[in-house]
Amino acid sequence: MALYILKRFSGVLLTLFVILLVSYSLVRMAPGDPTKSSMLGENSAMTEGISADESALTVNRSLREKLYLDKPIYIGFFFWLRSAILHGDLGDSATVDKGKPVTELILERIPVTLSLNIFAIIITYSIALPVGIYSAVFQNSFLDKGSALFFFILYSIPGFWLALVLQALFCEGGKFPFFPIDGLSSSGVIGKSTWQIFAESAKHYILPVLCLSYAGFAGLSRYARSSMLEIIRQDYIRTARAKGLSESVVIFKHLFRNGLITLITLFAGLLPGLIAGSIIIEYVFNIPGMGTLSMMALTSRDIPVLMALFAFGGGLTLLGILLSDVFYVIADPRISFK
């Protein structure tokens, strides 16, 4: 197992290197100059004896050198990679939060996105797995067909549209103003009890978590049903029932465990989602998480922030795939690392 993980990890490093190289090249080749929209506005203020144009030009040149924009793409990538690996320095933000270390910027926003997505994943699996198992065991029943229709409708609804509709209906200023319109925290908690503070915080989470999870449990329930249906027709399931085992033992010990392979495969996409977040949902609800940071970095071409996000996203995706392969062996003894 250790040798297998070591081999796969070396492949992960090589793949991540290619991902970062391609990402850096695309960012550098994109039209526009991030330095012109970053510090020129603030730092072009006239200094004593120097005109505004000369000051702006000096700041622009200094920032270009700091971002390695004055060097060819492959040299700029080498300097960024060397700084990131040897010193753990991902650079400073050029436009999103000027001069602030990228690591600090990300660490401030990761807990927000983690809290949202962990709740969304718990809700997704809590709904999808029972529905998928029930639909497979009671195939073509009324509830099976009804849930299929309902989940297909849910899956077809765009997330940004649902977020805007829920915000217009149930947030402050809407027809039923029960939920706050943005953010994840409320002001004025002084003097309130713990349960009151918890209830206020829960109101901020309900709509964003719902928008993040509805498509997930709609799709995952169909995957779970399909996987369970394939297993339920196997001979060993009929043998287990013929031996007189209870239906709950057949379902959870034999059917569910062997149907986990498909669900484990989907796990590879969960880890990057935990960090990357949902750009659209966080933007609509004005949540200061990784999704909003990604949007701001993309629109302003903040190269240090973008490269850090590419590194996190690519690394977590590859880690998710590696963990999925390890979980295969744990879930199914017939699979070996060889």
N, C-alpha and C positions, 0 to 999 in steps of 0.2 A: 504493500500500500504506500509506504513512504517513497519507494523508488518511482512508483507511478505518479504520485503527486509532484515529485521533484521534476520528472520529465515534462509533465503538463505545465508546471509553473515556469519552466524555461521557455516553453512555447508561448505562454501567456505574456512573458516579458517581451519577446520578439514581436508578437502581434500588437502589443500596446505601443511599442516603439514605432511601428508602421502607422498605426492610427494617429499618433501624435504628429508624426512627420507630415502625413497627408493633411491633417487638420491645420497645422501651422502654415503649410504652403497655401492652402485655400484662403485662410484668413489674410495672409500677406498679399495674395494676388487679387483679392476683392477690391473693387474700385473705392476710392475715397482715402482720405488721410486722417487717421484718428487723432493725430497731434493737433490738427487745426481746430477740432471741436472740443479740445480738452482744456488746456491751461492757457490758451491765448487770451480768453476773455478776462480772466482774473489777473494774469501775470503780465499783461501788456500795459498795465498802468505805468505811467511815466515815472522813471527814476531820475534822480538828480543828474542833469547833464546828458541824459540819453533820451532820444525821442521814443514815442510809443511804438513806431514801426521797428526801430532797431531793437527795442526791448522784446517785442513779440518775436522777432526773428531769432534772437538769442535763446529765448525760452523754447521755441520750436525746435531749434537745432539740438539743444540739450536733451529735450524729451525724445527726439528721434534716436539720439545716441543711446539713451537709457533703454529704449525699447528695441534696440538693434535694427532699426528701420533703415539706417544708413549703410547696412551691410547686406550682402546677398542672402537669399532665403536660407540656404543650407548652413551658412555661418551663423546667422541669427538663431536658427534652431539649435545648433550645437551649443551656443552660449547659454540659451535658455535651459536646455537639458542639463548642462553641466552645473548651472546654479541650482536647479531643482534637486538633482541627485546628490551632489557633494555637500551642499550647504542647506538643503531643505528650504530654499528661498524661492517662492513662486513669484516674486516681484511685488511691485506696488500697483495699485489700481491707477489707470491713466485717466479715466473719465467717470466711472460710476461713483467712486468716492475718492477723489484725487489725493494721491500720496499715501493712502491707507494700505497697509500690507494685505495682499490677497488672502493669505491664510486667516488673518483675523476677520476679514470680511465674510469669508465662508463659514468660519466657526460661529459667528453671530447668527447666521441664518439656518444652519443645519438643524438645530433643535426644533425650529418652527416646522420645517418641512417633514422631519422625522415624526413629530407628534401627529401631524395630519395623516401621513401615509400609513403609519402603524395602525391607527384607528381604522383607516379605509381597508387595509388588508385583513384585519380581524373581522370586520363586518362582511367583507367579500367572501372569505372562506366559511364563516359561520352560516351564511345563507346558501352559498353555492353547493357545498358538499352535501348537506342534508337533502336539498332539493334534487341534486343530481342522483344520489343514491335512491331516493324514493321513486324518481321517474324511471330509473332502470329496473327496479324491483317490480313496480306496478306499471309496466309499459302499456301505453295506449289507454290508460285510465283517464277519467275526466280531468283529474288534477295534473296528470302528465301533459295532456294536450293544452290545458289552460295555462299552465306555467310556461310551456314552450312558446305559445302565442304572446304572452305577457313579456317574457324575457327577450324575444325577438324585437318587439316594439321598443323596449328599453334600450337594447343594443344599437338600434338605428337612430336614436336621438343624439344629436351632436352635444358634446359636453358644454361648449360655450353657450349654446342656445338655452339649454336647461338652466345653466347658472344665471343667465340674464333674466329668464322667466321667473325663477324662484326669487331672485333679488327684487324684481319688480312687484311681485305679489306679496311676499312675506317679510321683506325687510323694511326698515324705517323709510317712510314716505310712500310705501305701497298700500295696497288695499287692505292687507292684514298685517300690520307692522309689528310682528312678534319678535323677529330676529334683528340683531344689529346689521348695519349695511356693510361694514368692513372691519378688518383687523381681527385679532384673536384675543384681545383683552379689553376690559372696560375700565374707565376711569371712575373715581369716586368710590373705591371699595372700603375706604376707612369707615369704621363703625358697623360694618356688615359682618354677619356670622360666616363661619366657614362654609356652611351649606349654601348660603346666599351667594357667596363668591363663586362656589363651584357651579351653581345654576347659571350665573351670569357668563362664566367661561364656556359652559356647555352650549349656550345659545350661539356663541361665535363659531363653534366647531360643527354644528349639526349640518348646515347647508353645504359648506365646502367638502366635508367628509362624504356626504351623500352624492355630491357631484363627482367626487373622485372614485367612488366605489360602485355606482349603479351599473356601469358598463362592465366592470370586472366580474361582479357576481352573475350578471346576465350571461356573459360569455363562458365563464368558468363552469357554471352549472351544466351547460350543454356539453363541454368537454368531459366533465365528470360522468354525465349520463352515457355518453358514447363509449367511454372507457369501461364503465361498469357493464354495459350491455355486451361488450365483446367478451368480458370475463365470465359473465353469468351463464353463457352458453357452453362453457367448457365442461369436460367430463368430470373433473374433480369436484365441481360444484354440485353436480347431480349425485356423485358418490357421497359427498358430505351430507346431503339431505337424505339419501337412502340409508345412511348409518343412523339416522334418527337425531342428528344434531339439531339444536334449536335454530330457528330462523335468524335470531340475533347473532349467534355464533357464526353461522354461515356467512352472514353479511359482513360483519366487522372483522372476523379473523381471516376469512378466506377471500371474500369478494373485494372488500375495501383495500386490503393490503396489496393485493395483486393489481388493483386498478390505480395504484398510486403513481405508476411509471409516467403516465401522461401528465399528471398534476405536478410531478417533480420537474418534468421538462419545462413547464411554464414558470417554475420558480426562478429560472435564469433571468427572467425579465423583472423580477421584483426588486432586487438590490439596487440597480440604477434608478428605479423609480422612487425608492426611499430617499435618495439624495437629490436627484434631479427635480423631483416634484412635478407638479403640473403647471406649466407656464400660464395657460389660459385661465385656469381656475384661480390661481393665486393673484393673477392680474385683475380679474373681475372683482374679487372680494378684497383687493388691496391688502394682501397678506405679505409681509416682508420675509419671504422664504427664498429658497434656491430657485424656484421658478421665476419669480420676479427679478432676481439677480441675473438670471440667464437672459431674460428679455432686455434688461437695461444694458447688459454687456454686448448683446448682439446689435442693438440699435445704435450704440455708440462706438462699436468696434474696439472695445477695451481688450486688447490682446492678452495681457497677463491674466485677467479674469477668465477670458474664454479658454485659454490653454489649461488653466487649473480645472475648469469645468469639464473639458474634454478628457483630462487625465482621470478625474474622479469617475465620470460616466463610463469611459472605456474600461478602466480598471475594475469597476464594480460589475460591469456586464460580463467580463471574462471570468471574474471570481464566481459569479453566479453560475456560469456554465460549468466551471470546475466543481463547485459544490454539488451541482445537480448530478454529475457523474459519480461522485462519492456516495450520494444518497441512493442512487440506483442499486448499488451493491448492498446497502443497508436494508432497503425495502425488499429486494429480491435476491435471495442467496444463490439463485441459478446464474447470476451475472457475476463475473470475476473481473479483477483489474487487468488480467491478461488478455 
